[in-house]
């Protein structure tokens, strides 16, 4: 049975939301029954630790709620329970660009043992071809002064910074078209019974083990769903901080299906922690080359980038937890560095060959 204090707390959240002009003002303490569920947030910041989700069963007339408020109702409640500003939540959910990406409620866990691979993981084919090297050389040449400045400031190779921008967005050609707030609103719904059940049914169809083994996998699905939802709530709270400085930019923000944006493809939490105003114009704009370059350098530096391969692998892996990604980034950076060295040596030899000897000068 729900305690009076819990109901009162839930009602306070909705009163704040209603005061912000939301359409769900019809909800009252007598019409709202809230069911508290455990909320594990092992991989999120302290703002979600020890909190509870509010999964509501609304017995009132919901006809006055917007379509998005109905869809994202559990997320709205979680955000309000975390202390999010009601006006921000209202703007986020009801913005013209807000949409529900149901495919983002999909969760995967291995249901079959994976044989160990004897070959290095491969992927990101577009980082290994001649075009990647050519475009990266051109980009580095065109932006050499700002990339060199970032290299010196963070002690991170400018070739690595260049390589990440190619692998992430091909220097801005592939920035992503997803509405970033909507990505996290959709991710945060993954623990809802409907989507949790769909994930279990889909993975159960691929499973051919025992019931005991399935019970272990089922628990992993639930735990991963909880972590994913907690992470999404954390990123939405980070967007709120960004919103205070630039409301329109946040509400209109476009990026990848994973919620990353800009040339550097940062998450909102990474933007707040490691984003840098490289061009000193007073704002951090990751769609600007200079800001993105300095932010990438700052990120890799904070992740432990050093002169040895192990530290560089670790830093890039922290950027994206994929060995295939690390191999692509560092592989392209190495090719780019080698081409720069060869170009320098070629230029030096050319200058030497054109030098006139003292003997020639006297003839």
N, C-alpha and C positions, 0 to 999 in steps of 0.2 A: 504494500500500500504506500502510495506517495505521501511524504510528510508535508505538513502545512508550510514549513519553511521552504521546501523545494518548490512547491507550487507558487509561493509568493515570489521566489527568486525568478522563476520562469515568467510569471506575469510582469515583473518589473522590466525584464528584457523586452517583452512585447509592448509595454507602455512606452519605452524609449523609442522603439521602432515606429510605433503609431505616431508619436510626437514628431517624428521626422517626416510625417506626411504619408506613411505607408497605408496601403489599402486594407490592411488586416486589423483595423481598429475594432472590428466586431468581436475579436477574441477577448474573452474575459476569464477570470480565474475559475469560474464555474464551468466554462465551456472547454477548457484546455486540460487535457490529461497528459502529463509528461512522464515518459518512462526512461529512467537513467540506466545507462549501460557503461561498463568499464571502457576506459579510453586509454590505451597504451600508446605512449609517444616516445619510445626509446630512441628514435632517430631524429627528434625534433628539438627545438630550443626550449628553454625553461618555461616560456610562456604557455606551453601546452601541458607541461608536466603536472600530473596530479589532478588534471581537470576532468570533467565529465561531459560526454556528449548529451545533447537533449534531443532524443528522437520522439517527436510529438505525434500524437493521434488527435487530430483536431475534430471535435464533434460539432463545431459551429458551422454556420453557413459560410462557405469559402468563395461564394460567387463574386465578392468584392475584391478578392485578391487577384493580382495580375498572374498571367500564365507562368511567368518565371518565378514568382514568389511561391507558387504551388510546387513547382519542380524543385526549387532549391531551398524549400522550407527547412529541412534538417541542417543545411549548411548555414543558413541565416541564424538559426538558434545556436549553433556551435560558435559562430563568430561573436554573437552578442554575449554568450557565456564567457568568451575569452576577453571581453572588454572592448570589442571593436566598436567604433563610432557608428551609431544607428544611421546617421545621414550618409555616411560612406557606404554602408551595406545597401541601403536603399538605392543609391546611385549606381552601385556596381551591378545589382541584380536586375534593375529595370532599365539600364542603358540600352539604347537602340542596337548596339553591337553585341549585347549579351545573348548567348545561345547555349544550348545544352548539347555537348558532344558525347553521345551515349557510348561510342566506341572507346572512350577514355576510361570507362568503368571496368574495362577488361583487366584482369590480373592473371599473370602466368607464374606457375611454379613447375619445376621439373617433375614429371610423373614417370619417367623412365630413366634408368641410369645412363649417363653419358660416358662413352669410352674416352680415355685420355688421348689427346691429340699429340702426334709426334712432330707436327709441323707448326710453325708460328701461325697464330690466327691471322686470317686475311680478311680484308674488307676495305671499304673506302677506295675502290679501284681508281677513282678519279684523282687520287693523290699520287699515283705512281706513274701516270703517263707523261708524255712529252709536253702536253698542253699545260699540265699543272706546273711544271718547271718553268716553262716560257712565261706564263701569266704571273707566277710568283716573282720571277726575275724582273719583269716589267713593273710590278707593284712595288717591289723593294727599291728599284731605281727611282721611281716617281716620288716615293715617300721616304727616301733614305735619311734625310735630316731628322725627321720626327721619329723614325724607327731607331735611329742611332741614339737619339736623346733618351728614348725609353730604355734602350739596352744599357746605357751608362747609368741611368737612375736606379734600375732594378737588378743589374747584373744578370740579365737574361738575354740570350742571343736574339738579335733582331730577326734572324732566319726562323727561329722557333715561333716568334710572335707572328711573323708573316705566314708561316705554315698553318698555324691555328686558324687564322682568318680565312685561308683558302679552304681548309677542310670543313670549317663550320658553315661558311656562307658563300664560298667562291667570291670573296671580296664584295659581298653585298648583292650578288645576283640571286641568291636563295635565302631570303630572310625569314620566310614563313608567313602564312596568311591566317593563322589562327588568332582569334581574340584571346590575348593572354589571360585576363581575368576569368574568362569563361572556361579556359583550360583547367584552372585550379578549382573553380566551382564544380566542374564535372568530376574531376579526380576525387573531390571530397565526398562525393556520393557513393563511393565504392563500398562502404560498409553497410549501406542500406540493404535490407533483407532481399529485395528483388534482384539486385545486381550481385550480391553475395551468392545467392542461389544459382543464378545463371552461370557464374564462374565455376561453381562446384559441379554443376551438371555438365558443362563443356569439358572440364578436365577429367571428370569421372568417365566420360565416353572414350578418352584416350588411355585410360588406366586398365591394366590387366593383372593386378596383384591381388593380395588378400585383403580382407576387411580391416585387419589390424594395420596393414601398411597404408590403406586408404585413410584411416583415422589420423595417421601422422601427417599425411599430405593435406587433409582437410583442415587440420589445425594450422598448417603453414599458410594455407590460403587465407584463413581468418587473420592471422598475425600480419601477413604482408598487406592485407587490405587495411588493417588498422594503421600500420605505419604509413601507407600511402595517403590515407585520409588525413592523418595528423600532419604529415609533410605539406599537404595542400593547404590546410588551414594556416600553417605557419607562413607559407608564401603569400596567402591572401592578406595576412596581417602585415607582411612586408610591403605589399602593394599599397596598403593604407598609409604607411609612412611616406612612400613615394607620392601618393595622392596629395598629401598636404602641400607639397612643393609645386606640383604640376598636375592638377585634376584631369584636364583634357588628355594629356599625354598618356596617363594611366588607363583611362577608360577606353581610349582608342588604340591602345598598344597592341601591335601585331607581332607574332613570333612563331615558334615551332609548336608542334603538337605536344612537346614536353614542357612548354611554358617558358622557353628560353628566348631571348630577344637581342637585337643589335648585331653588329659585326662580330662581337665577341661571344654572342649567345650566352649571356649570363641569366641566371635565375634572379628574381627580385631580391632575395636575401643576399646573393652574391653582389648584386649591384650596390646594396646599402653598405655592405662590409668592405668591398674591394674595388668598387668603381672609383675612377680617378678623373678629375677635370684636367685632362692633359693640355688643352689649349687655353686654359685660364680665362674662360669666358663667364665663369660663375655658375655653370651648370654641367652636370655629368650626362652626356648624350652618347650612348653606346652606338648610335648610328653615325657618329662622327669618327673618322679614321684616327685622329690624334687621341681622342678620349678612349677609344677602343684599344688602341695599341698600348697606352699607359695602363689601362685596366688589366689587360692580359699580362703584361709584365709584372704588375703588382700581384696578380693572382698567383702566377708561377713562382714568384719570389717568396710569397707567404707559404706556398706549398713545399718549399725547400729546394728549389732549383739551384744546382751547383755546377761545378765543372766536370764531375764524373757522370758516367752514363746512368748509374743507379739512381742518383738524386734527380736526374732529368726525367727518367722513366717514372719515378714516384710522383714528381710534380705534375706531369702531364696526365698520369693516371688519376690524380686527384681532380683534374679538370673534367675528365670523362672516364668513368670506371670501366674501361674496355681496353684490353690488350691490343685489339685490332686498331683501335683509335690511336693508341700510343705509338704503335709501329708506323702508322700512316703519317702522323705528325712529325715524329723524329726522323723518319725516313726521308720525307720531303725536305725537312730542315737540313739534313746532311747533304742531300743532293744540291740544295740551294747554296750551301756554304762552299761546297766543292766548286760549283760553277763560278762563284764569286772569286774564289782563289785563282782559278784558271784564267778568268778575265783579267785579274790584276797582273798575273804573271805575263799574260799575252801583251798587255799594254806596256809593261816594263821592257819586254824584249823588243817591242816595236820601237820604243823610244831609243833603246840602245842601238838598234840597227840603223836608225836615222841619224845618229850622232856623227859628226864629221871629225875625222882624226886630225891631229896637228899636222901630219905629213900632207894630208889633202889640202889643208888650209894654206899651206905655203906654196902649193903648186899653182 
